[in-house]
């Protein structure tokens, strides 16, 4: 029990200094609840407002992808250099150490493989599981223009509804089918629909013409998807242009873990995203680190 007689009178009220309310650093996120902002601040670096996400969830529809045959051997050495990991619950539970300080973005949609129509997905991971795994965001694939467009949108909105209740953000991942045109007009449509329906941030592809209009017309952060494997300098150039044109970071997978020197590559990507390093200098860094082994 406290000794009531010894309590000193409070007097340091600083009445002449107004309390400051910090505005949240992330685009379109200022009105979110504290828990939601806290999770987003673990995905995005508050110092730069950007993120380097490492995507290793490819196996959920295409099996043991090149570079991900043994995630324990190929990916764990990359984890210290990523801001967040995007993966499935199976890989999270079986391979990722619970002691990791990195934030987790969990793939929650699924249902078909590369042998079937990919847009025919449902929600494969429920909210209790996401809470149990202490994730910072939930990733849902959205197939605008796809055969199962409506179902995928409902998957996303349902995730937003449940996630908002428990303070977990939703990442909408815009999927592009084989017959869809990858241009700024399409991505403006896809990203804006996802944002209008409540996604807290969006992963989409880079296009050389008009990407700045995609970012400008989307009221929440856009993270650039790395896409297929390309030459290291080209990948660094793409990342540089994306953030220069408004992206809040990158979510790269194959352009990192399929690189000849993955650890060197992810550090070069970090230099571009968080230090605004030019592609040429980032590539020099890549080459230097590669030589060092």
PABA-588497 format. One line per 5 residues: number of its first residue (from 0); for each residue x negated, y negated, z negated of N, C-alpha, C. Coordinates in steps of 0.2 Angstrom, whole numbers, plus 5000, padded with zeros to 4 digits. Layout:
N
NUM) X/Y/Z/X/Y/Z/X/Y/Z ~ ...
***
This chain:
293
0) 4996/5006/5000/5000/5000/5000/4996/4994/5000 ~ 4997/4989/5004/4993/4983/5004/4994/4979/4998 ~ 4989/4975/4996/4990/4971/4990/4992/4964/4992 ~ 4999/4963/4991/5003/4957/4993/4999/4951/4990 ~ 4997/4951/4984/4994/4945/4981/4988/4943/4985
5) 4984/4947/4989/4978/4946/4992/4979/4943/4999 ~ 4985/4943/5002/4986/4941/5009/4985/4934/5009 ~ 4981/4932/5014/4979/4925/5015/4984/4922/5020 ~ 4986/4916/5019/4990/4913/5024/4988/4912/5031 ~ 4991/4914/5036/4989/4913/5043/4989/4906/5045
10) 4984/4904/5048/4984/4896/5050/4980/4895/5057 ~ 4978/4900/5060/4974/4899/5066/4979/4900/5072 ~ 4984/4895/5073/4989/4896/5078/4987/4893/5084 ~ 4982/4888/5084/4980/4885/5091/4986/4882/5094 ~ 4990/4878/5091/4996/4876/5094/4995/4871/5100
15) 4989/4869/5100/4988/4864/5106/4985/4868/5112 ~ 4985/4874/5112/4982/4878/5118/4988/4883/5120 ~ 4991/4881/5126/4996/4886/5128/4994/4893/5130 ~ 4998/4898/5129/4996/4904/5131/4996/4905/5138 ~ 4991/4908/5141/4991/4909/5148/4994/4916/5150
20) 4998/4916/5155/5000/4922/5158/4997/4924/5164 ~ 4993/4929/5164/4989/4931/5170/4994/4934/5176 ~ 4993/4931/5182/4997/4933/5187/4993/4940/5190 ~ 4997/4945/5192/4994/4951/5194/4990/4950/5201 ~ 4985/4953/5201/4980/4952/5207/4983/4955/5214
25) 4987/4960/5213/4989/4964/5219/4995/4961/5223 ~ 4995/4960/5229/5000/4958/5233/5007/4961/5232 ~ 5012/4957/5231/5019/4959/5230/5020/4963/5224 ~ 5016/4963/5219/5016/4967/5213/5017/4963/5206 ~ 5018/4957/5207/5018/4953/5200/5024/4954/5196
30) 5030/4956/5199/5036/4957/5195/5037/4964/5192 ~ 5032/4969/5194/5032/4976/5191/5031/4976/5184 ~ 5033/4981/5181/5032/4982/5174/5025/4984/5172 ~ 5023/4983/5166/5016/4983/5163/5013/4990/5165 ~ 5016/4995/5164/5014/5002/5165/5012/5003/5173
35) 5017/5001/5177/5016/5001/5184/5010/4997/5186 ~ 5009/4991/5184/5003/4987/5185/4997/4990/5183 ~ 4997/4993/5177/4991/4996/5174/4989/5002/5179 ~ 4993/5006/5181/4991/5011/5186/4989/5009/5192 ~ 4992/5004/5195/4989/5001/5201/4982/4998/5200
40) 4981/4995/5194/4974/4992/5193/4969/4997/5192 ~ 4971/5004/5191/4966/5009/5191/4965/5012/5198 ~ 4970/5011/5203/4969/5012/5210/4965/5007/5213 ~ 4967/5001/5212/4964/4995/5216/4959/4992/5211 ~ 4953/4990/5213/4948/4987/5209/4950/4979/5208
45) 4952/4978/5201/4954/4971/5200/4949/4965/5202 ~ 4943/4967/5202/4938/4962/5204/4938/4960/5212 ~ 4940/4965/5216/4940/4964/5223/4947/4964/5226 ~ 4952/4967/5222/4959/4968/5225/4959/4974/5230 ~ 4954/4978/5230/4953/4983/5236/4952/4990/5233
50) 4953/4995/5237/4951/5002/5234/4948/5006/5240 ~ 4944/5011/5237/4941/5016/5242/4944/5022/5239 ~ 4949/5025/5243/4953/5031/5241/4949/5037/5245 ~ 4948/5042/5242/4946/5048/5245/4951/5053/5246 ~ 4953/5054/5252/4959/5059/5254/4956/5066/5255
55) 4959/5070/5251/4957/5077/5251/4963/5082/5251 ~ 4968/5079/5253/4975/5083/5253/4977/5087/5259 ~ 4972/5087/5264/4973/5090/5271/4976/5097/5270 ~ 4973/5101/5266/4975/5108/5265/4982/5109/5264 ~ 4986/5104/5262/4993/5106/5260/4997/5108/5266
60) 4995/5106/5272/4998/5108/5278/4994/5111/5284 ~ 4987/5111/5283/4983/5114/5288/4978/5118/5285 ~ 4978/5120/5279/4974/5125/5276/4967/5122/5275 ~ 4962/5127/5275/4955/5125/5273/4952/5121/5279 ~ 4953/5115/5279/4950/5110/5284/4942/5110/5283
65) 4939/5109/5289/4932/5108/5290/4930/5103/5285 ~ 4925/5105/5280/4922/5100/5275/4926/5101/5269 ~ 4932/5104/5269/4935/5106/5263/4936/5113/5261 ~ 4932/5117/5264/4932/5124/5263/4931/5126/5256 ~ 4926/5122/5253/4924/5123/5246/4924/5116/5242
70) 4930/5114/5240/4930/5107/5237/4926/5106/5231 ~ 4925/5112/5228/4920/5111/5222/4913/5110/5224 ~ 4911/5112/5230/4904/5110/5232/4904/5104/5236 ~ 4909/5103/5240/4908/5097/5245/4911/5091/5242 ~ 4916/5091/5238/4920/5085/5236/4918/5082/5229
75) 4917/5087/5225/4915/5084/5218/4909/5080/5218 ~ 4904/5081/5222/4898/5076/5222/4900/5069/5224 ~ 4906/5068/5228/4908/5062/5230/4912/5058/5225 ~ 4915/5061/5220/4920/5058/5216/4917/5052/5212 ~ 4911/5052/5210/4909/5046/5207/4909/5040/5211
80) 4909/5040/5217/4909/5034/5222/4916/5032/5224 ~ 4921/5036/5223/4928/5034/5225/4931/5030/5219 ~ 4936/5026/5221/4940/5023/5216/4946/5027/5214 ~ 4948/5031/5218/4954/5036/5217/4954/5042/5221 ~ 4957/5047/5219/4957/5053/5223/4964/5054/5225
85) 4965/5056/5232/4972/5058/5234/4972/5065/5236 ~ 4976/5069/5232/4975/5076/5232/4982/5080/5230 ~ 4982/5086/5230/4987/5090/5228/4987/5093/5221 ~ 4992/5095/5218/4992/5097/5211/4988/5104/5211 ~ 4988/5108/5216/4984/5114/5216/4976/5113/5215
90) 4974/5108/5219/4967/5106/5219/4965/5102/5212 ~ 4970/5098/5210/4969/5094/5204/4968/5099/5198 ~ 4972/5104/5198/4972/5109/5192/4966/5114/5192 ~ 4964/5116/5198/4959/5121/5199/4952/5119/5200 ~ 4951/5112/5202/4944/5110/5203/4942/5104/5200
95) 4947/5099/5200/4945/5092/5197/4944/5093/5189 ~ 4938/5091/5187/4937/5091/5179/4942/5086/5176 ~ 4946/5088/5171/4950/5084/5167/4947/5078/5164 ~ 4940/5078/5163/4936/5073/5160/4935/5067/5165 ~ 4937/5068/5171/4935/5063/5176/4939/5056/5175
100) 4936/5051/5175/4939/5044/5174/4943/5041/5180 ~ 4942/5045/5185/4945/5042/5192/4953/5043/5192 ~ 4956/5038/5195/4963/5038/5195/4965/5044/5200 ~ 4971/5046/5200/4974/5052/5204/4980/5049/5208 ~ 4980/5050/5214/4986/5049/5218/4988/5056/5221
105) 4994/5058/5219/4996/5065/5220/5001/5066/5226 ~ 4999/5070/5230/5003/5072/5236/5010/5075/5233 ~ 5015/5072/5234/5022/5076/5231/5026/5078/5237 ~ 5025/5076/5243/5030/5079/5248/5026/5085/5252 ~ 5030/5089/5255/5028/5095/5258/5033/5099/5261
110) 5031/5105/5264/5036/5110/5266/5035/5113/5272 ~ 5031/5110/5276/5030/5114/5283/5022/5114/5284 ~ 5020/5118/5289/5013/5118/5290/5012/5116/5298 ~ 5006/5116/5300/5004/5114/5307/5007/5119/5312 ~ 5010/5124/5310/5014/5129/5314/5021/5127/5315
115) 5023/5122/5312/5030/5120/5312/5031/5113/5313 ~ 5037/5110/5313/5038/5103/5314/5036/5100/5307 ~ 5031/5095/5308/5028/5093/5301/5033/5088/5298 ~ 5038/5085/5302/5042/5080/5298/5047/5083/5294 ~ 5048/5089/5294/5053/5093/5290/5051/5094/5283
120) 5050/5089/5279/5047/5089/5273/5052/5088/5267 ~ 5051/5090/5261/5055/5088/5256/5050/5086/5250 ~ 5053/5084/5244/5049/5083/5238/5047/5089/5235 ~ 5041/5091/5235/5038/5097/5232/5036/5097/5225 ~ 5035/5091/5222/5033/5090/5215/5037/5086/5212
125) 5040/5088/5206/5045/5084/5202/5042/5079/5198 ~ 5046/5074/5195/5043/5069/5191/5040/5071/5185 ~ 5043/5076/5181/5040/5079/5175/5033/5081/5177 ~ 5032/5084/5182/5025/5087/5184/5020/5081/5185 ~ 5022/5076/5188/5018/5070/5189/5016/5067/5182
130) 5021/5066/5178/5019/5064/5171/5015/5068/5168 ~ 5016/5075/5168/5012/5080/5165/5004/5079/5167 ~ 5004/5078/5173/4997/5077/5176/4994/5070/5176 ~ 4998/5066/5173/4995/5059/5171/4993/5055/5178 ~ 4997/5056/5183/4995/5053/5189/4996/5045/5189
135) 4992/5042/5194/4993/5034/5194/4998/5032/5200 ~ 4999/5037/5205/5004/5036/5210/5006/5042/5213 ~ 5011/5042/5217/5014/5048/5221/5014/5046/5228 ~ 5011/5051/5232/5011/5050/5239/5016/5054/5243 ~ 5020/5050/5247/5026/5053/5251/5025/5052/5258
140) 5025/5057/5263/5024/5056/5270/5031/5053/5273 ~ 5031/5048/5277/5037/5045/5280/5036/5045/5287 ~ 5041/5049/5291/5040/5050/5298/5045/5045/5302 ~ 5043/5039/5302/5048/5034/5306/5047/5036/5313 ~ 5053/5037/5316/5054/5039/5323/5053/5047/5324
145) 5052/5051/5319/5051/5058/5319/5058/5061/5319 ~ 5058/5068/5320/5064/5072/5321/5068/5072/5314 ~ 5064/5072/5309/5067/5071/5302/5066/5065/5298 ~ 5066/5059/5302/5065/5053/5300/5069/5051/5293 ~ 5076/5052/5294/5080/5051/5288/5078/5054/5282
150) 5077/5061/5283/5076/5065/5277/5069/5062/5273 ~ 5064/5061/5278/5058/5058/5275/5059/5052/5271 ~ 5063/5047/5274/5064/5041/5271/5068/5042/5264 ~ 5073/5047/5264/5076/5048/5257/5071/5051/5252 ~ 5066/5055/5255/5061/5058/5250/5058/5052/5247
155) 5056/5047/5251/5052/5041/5248/5056/5037/5243 ~ 5062/5036/5245/5066/5032/5241/5068/5035/5234 ~ 5069/5042/5235/5070/5046/5229/5064/5045/5224 ~ 5058/5046/5227/5052/5045/5223/5051/5038/5220 ~ 5053/5033/5224/5053/5026/5221/5058/5026/5215
160) 5064/5028/5216/5069/5028/5211/5066/5031/5204 ~ 5064/5037/5205/5062/5041/5199/5055/5038/5196 ~ 5051/5036/5201/5044/5033/5198/5045/5027/5195 ~ 5050/5023/5197/5051/5016/5194/5053/5017/5187 ~ 5057/5022/5186/5060/5024/5179/5054/5025/5174
165) 5049/5028/5177/5043/5031/5172/5037/5027/5173 ~ 5037/5022/5177/5031/5017/5178/5026/5020/5183 ~ 5028/5024/5187/5023/5027/5192/5024/5025/5199 ~ 5019/5021/5202/5020/5019/5209/5021/5024/5214 ~ 5024/5022/5220/5024/5027/5226/5020/5024/5232
170) 5016/5028/5234/5013/5027/5240/5016/5030/5246 ~ 5018/5026/5251/5022/5028/5257/5016/5029/5262 ~ 5016/5035/5265/5011/5037/5270/5014/5037/5277 ~ 5013/5033/5282/5016/5033/5288/5013/5038/5293 ~ 5017/5042/5295/5015/5048/5299/5016/5046/5306
175) 5012/5048/5311/5012/5047/5318/5012/5054/5321 ~ 5018/5055/5325/5018/5062/5328/5015/5061/5335 ~ 5014/5067/5338/5011/5067/5345/5014/5063/5350 ~ 5020/5062/5350/5023/5058/5355/5024/5051/5353 ~ 5022/5048/5348/5023/5041/5346/5017/5037/5348
180) 5019/5031/5350/5014/5026/5352/5011/5023/5346 ~ 5004/5023/5345/5000/5020/5340/4999/5013/5342 ~ 5003/5008/5340/5002/5001/5342/5005/4997/5336 ~ 5003/4991/5336/5005/4986/5331/5013/4986/5330 ~ 5016/4986/5335/5024/4985/5335/5026/4991/5331
185) 5024/4997/5332/5026/5003/5329/5025/5003/5321 ~ 5018/5001/5320/5016/5001/5313/5019/4995/5309 ~ 5021/4989/5312/5025/4984/5309/5032/4987/5307 ~ 5035/4991/5311/5041/4994/5310/5041/4999/5304 ~ 5036/5003/5304/5035/5009/5299/5034/5006/5293
190) 5029/5001/5292/5027/4999/5286/5032/4994/5283 ~ 5035/4990/5287/5040/4986/5284/5046/4990/5281 ~ 5048/4995/5285/5054/4999/5282/5052/5002/5275 ~ 5046/5005/5275/5044/5008/5269/5044/5003/5263 ~ 5041/4997/5264/5041/4991/5259/5048/4989/5257
195) 5052/4988/5262/5059/4986/5261/5063/4991/5256 ~ 5061/4997/5257/5065/5002/5253/5061/5004/5247 ~ 5056/5000/5245/5053/5000/5238/5046/5003/5237 ~ 5043/5005/5243/5036/5008/5242/5032/5003/5239 ~ 5027/5005/5234/5023/5000/5231/5017/4998/5235
200) 5014/5003/5239/5009/5001/5243/5009/5007/5249 ~ 5006/5005/5255/5007/5009/5261/5001/5011/5264 ~ 5000/5017/5266/4994/5020/5270/4996/5020/5277 ~ 4992/5017/5281/4994/5017/5288/4988/5017/5292 ~ 4988/5018/5299/4982/5018/5303/4980/5011/5306
205) 4974/5010/5308/4972/5004/5310/4973/5004/5318 ~ 4974/4998/5321/4975/4997/5328/4971/4991/5329 ~ 4967/4991/5335/4962/4986/5337/4966/4979/5338 ~ 4972/4980/5341/4976/4974/5343/4982/4973/5339 ~ 4982/4968/5335/4987/4966/5331/4988/4969/5324
210) 4982/4972/5321/4983/4975/5315/4984/4969/5309 ~ 4982/4963/5311/4983/4958/5306/4990/4956/5305 ~ 4994/4957/5311/5001/4956/5310/5005/4962/5306 ~ 5002/4968/5306/5005/4973/5302/5004/4971/5295 ~ 4998/4969/5293/4997/4967/5286/5001/4961/5284
215) 5001/4956/5288/5004/4950/5286/5012/4951/5286 ~ 5015/4955/5289/5022/4956/5289/5024/4961/5284 ~ 5019/4964/5280/5021/4969/5275/5020/4966/5268 ~ 5025/4966/5264/5025/4962/5258/5021/4966/5252 ~ 5019/4972/5253/5015/4975/5248/5008/4977/5252
220) 5003/4979/5247/4997/4981/5250/4997/4987/5255 ~ 4993/4986/5260/4992/4991/5265/4985/4994/5264 ~ 4984/5000/5264/4978/5004/5264/4977/5007/5271 ~ 4971/5006/5274/4970/5009/5280/4968/5017/5280 ~ 4972/5021/5284/4970/5028/5285/4964/5029/5289
225) 4960/5033/5287/4954/5035/5291/4955/5038/5297 ~ 4960/5043/5297/4961/5046/5303/4956/5052/5305 ~ 4955/5053/5312/4951/5058/5314/4944/5056/5313 ~ 4939/5061/5313/4932/5060/5313/4929/5056/5319 ~ 4926/5051/5317/4923/5047/5323/4915/5045/5320
230) 4911/5043/5325/4904/5041/5323/4904/5037/5317 ~ 4899/5037/5313/4899/5034/5306/4899/5026/5307 ~ 4895/5024/5312/4895/5016/5313/4902/5014/5315 ~ 4905/5018/5319/4912/5016/5322/4917/5016/5316 ~ 4916/5021/5311/4921/5021/5305/4920/5016/5301
235) 4913/5014/5300/4912/5008/5296/4914/5001/5299 ~ 4914/5001/5305/4917/4995/5309/4924/4995/5308 ~ 4927/5000/5309/4935/5001/5308/4937/4998/5301 ~ 4933/5001/5296/4935/4999/5289/4934/4991/5288 ~ 4928/4989/5291/4927/4982/5290/4932/4977/5293
240) 4934/4979/5299/4939/4975/5303/4946/4976/5299 ~ 4947/4982/5296/4954/4982/5293/4954/4978/5287 ~ 4949/4978/5283/4949/4973/5277/4949/4966/5279 ~ 4945/4964/5284/4945/4957/5286/4952/4955/5289 ~ 4956/4960/5291/4962/4958/5294/4968/4959/5289
245) 4966/4960/5283/4971/4960/5278/4973/4967/5274 ~ 4969/4972/5276/4970/4978/5272/4967/4978/5265 ~ 4970/4981/5260/4968/4981/5253/4964/4987/5252 ~ 4960/4989/5257/4955/4995/5256/4957/5000/5261 ~ 4953/5006/5260/4954/5012/5265/4955/5018/5261
250) 4958/5023/5264/4959/5029/5262/4956/5034/5267 ~ 4950/5036/5266/4946/5040/5271/4945/5047/5268 ~ 4945/5052/5273/4944/5059/5271/4939/5061/5276 ~ 4941/5063/5282/4937/5066/5287/4931/5062/5289 ~ 4931/5056/5289/4926/5051/5290/4921/5051/5285
255) 4922/5054/5279/4918/5054/5274/4915/5062/5273 ~ 4920/5066/5271/4918/5073/5270/4915/5077/5276 ~ 4917/5075/5282/4914/5078/5288/4908/5074/5291 ~ 4906/5069/5287/4900/5066/5289/4894/5070/5288 ~ 4888/5069/5292/4882/5073/5291/4879/5071/5284
260) 4881/5066/5281/4878/5064/5274/4884/5061/5270 ~ 4889/5065/5268/4895/5062/5264/4893/5057/5259 ~ 4889/5059/5254/4887/5054/5249/4885/5048/5251 ~ 4881/5048/5256/4878/5041/5259/4884/5038/5262 ~ 4888/5041/5266/4894/5038/5269/4899/5035/5265
265) 4901/5038/5259/4905/5035/5255/4903/5029/5251 ~ 4896/5029/5250/4893/5023/5247/4893/5017/5252 ~ 4892/5019/5259/4892/5014/5264/4899/5011/5265 ~ 4904/5015/5264/4911/5013/5265/4912/5008/5259 ~ 4910/5010/5253/4911/5005/5247/4908/4998/5248
270) 4902/4998/5251/4898/4992/5253/4903/4988/5257 ~ 4906/4991/5262/4910/4987/5267/4916/4984/5263 ~ 4920/4989/5259/4926/4987/5256/4925/4982/5250 ~ 4920/4983/5246/4920/4980/5240/4915/4974/5240 ~ 4910/4974/5245/4905/4969/5245/4905/4965/5252
275) 4910/4967/5256/4911/4963/5262/4904/4964/5267 ~ 4901/4970/5266/4895/4971/5270/4897/4972/5277 ~ 4893/4969/5281/4894/4970/5289/4893/4977/5291 ~ 4896/4980/5296/4895/4987/5298/4888/4988/5299 ~ 4884/4984/5302/4877/4985/5304/4873/4986/5297
280) 4874/4982/5292/4870/4983/5286/4873/4989/5282 ~ 4879/4990/5283/4882/4996/5279/4879/5003/5283 ~ 4879/5002/5289/4876/5008/5293/4868/5009/5291 ~ 4865/5004/5290/4858/5004/5288/4857/5007/5281 ~ 4862/5005/5277/4862/5008/5270/4864/5016/5271
285) 4868/5018/5275/4870/5025/5276/4863/5028/5278 ~ 4860/5026/5283/4854/5029/5286/4848/5030/5280 ~ 4848/5024/5276/4843/5025/5271/4844/5030/5266 ~ 4851/5030/5264/4853/5035/5259/4853/5042/5261 ~ 4854/5043/5268/4854/5049/5271/4847/5052/5271
290) 4842/5048/5272/4835/5050/5272/4832/5052/5265 ~ 4835/5048/5260/4834/5050/5253/4837/5057/5251 ~ 4841/5059/5255/4844/5066/5254/4850/5066/5249
***
